[in-house]
Structure formats: C-alpha cells, structure tokens
C-alpha cells in the first residue's frame, strides 16, 4: 500500500479513466458489482470519457479517487456522486436529503487485500464529509445481494444496511448500505 498515492483524478486523465473502467467491467465479479457492461463502455465515444474525467476532477457534483502506483499505473478507483435533496437518483427515486453515493468501486485483483480499498474509501469519505452548504448527511452505496464479500467489507468499514433493496436488471436486487457521518 505504501507505494500508492490516493488522489483525485485529473480532468485530462480520461484515457486512464476509460482503461480502468473497462478493466473493472472485465473482472469476473463485474456482473455483481456494476450496472454497465463491457460492450456498453467500449461503445462510448471519447467525449463521454473526457466529460466523465473532467466532471469527477473538480466541483461538488462528483469526485473520482484513484490509487496511483510508481510509474503512474492505477491500481484502483472509487467515485463519489453527490445527490442533492429533491433530485432523483439512478433508480428514479427521489433523494430526500443531501448525500453521497459511492459507485465504481474497483481494485485490481493483485492489489486486493492490501489496504488499497480502505485507502480509497477513506479518501472518498473524507472528501464527502468536507462538503458544506448543504453538508452531506450520509454516503450510501448499493451492493448486489449475492456479493457477500463486498457487503462484508462495507460493514467492516462502517456502512450499515438501510433496509432498502432495489431491483437490478437481470438479477435479484441490490441492498442499500449507508455510512452516516457522526455529528459533533
């Protein structure tokens, strides 16, 4: 883990954003972890990836964090989407409070179990917690009902099941888990 730096993606790194996403979608666990397929990602034009990297590099709407190794190789990533109260989410549900939504969690197989996922989550939650006006009340994520390994990690990191389950196309469903920020 010491040979990696966890940092926000830069807007000009769209080709690396694309490469890591396609690698993640090729992972055997991808059907349990992502709503997008490799074919869908590969069909997206460069403009999509450019806008995605630019939008996740600054501002309040989203932030993507990457774990960068010596020589610039990326070993993993996580993205925080900010969901403002009154808007709708990807499941077409109304957002009731300002919150973060963790998506795109991926660490290359050879780096799993090294603490890299914890470092990515810590950076993502630190950033989400730093936002104000309005401050986020929690950060949530969804985990496929059959993805016990991921759910166990999320629980160890402090996420708790909210009781909400959403249907996932072609699958059973995804459980919502929340990390509620402690109030001072």
Buried (B, 14 or more C-beta within 10 A) or exposed (E): EEEBEBEBBBBEBBEBBBEBBBBBBEBEBBBBBBBBEBEEBEEBEEEEBBEBBBBBBEEEEBBBBBBBBEEEEBBBBBBBBBBEEEEEBEEEEEBEEBBBBBBBBBBBEEBBEBBBBBBBBBBBBEBBBEBEEEEBBBBBBBBBBEBEEBBEBBEEBBBEBBEBBBEBEEEEEBBBBBBBBEEE
